[in-house]
């Protein structure tokens, strides 16, 4: 009896029309809109590499960079592909053991979240 009621009603059409919208809304929650890496020295007064060096190291590993901006006592790297943030942190941790990398993830409609990478175990 219920199946006959559903066949005659436009409920199925409405559900089929809403399905793509529901999928888009739920999938957009999983990927961040923007990821920035804030690179700063672990010790005050320690030198930072220039942005071109950082660009070369990340680009060698296929990590896309949208921008590299020097800031006060740090360098800010904005990635073009948010999914590569973990790989970028690993690369920076290996080639720059003397720096601290803080990842800032921003999603639309939500405040940015910050994640610090653990101190490097390299002695450099």
HELIX and SHEET records of a PDB file:
HELIX    1   1 UNK A    2  UNK A    8  1                                   7    
HELIX    2   2 UNK A   11  UNK A   28  1                                  18    
HELIX    3   3 UNK A   51  UNK A   60  1                                  10    
HELIX    4   4 UNK A   82  UNK A   84  5                                   3    
HELIX    5   5 UNK A   85  UNK A   95  1                                  11    
SHEET    1   A 5 UNK A  65  UNK A  71  0                                        
SHEET    2   A 5 UNK A  74  UNK A  79 -1                                        
SHEET    3   A 5 UNK A  34  UNK A  41 -1                                        
SHEET    4   A 5 UNK A  99  UNK A 106 -1                                        
SHEET    5   A 5 UNK A 113  UNK A 116 -1                                        
END                                                                             
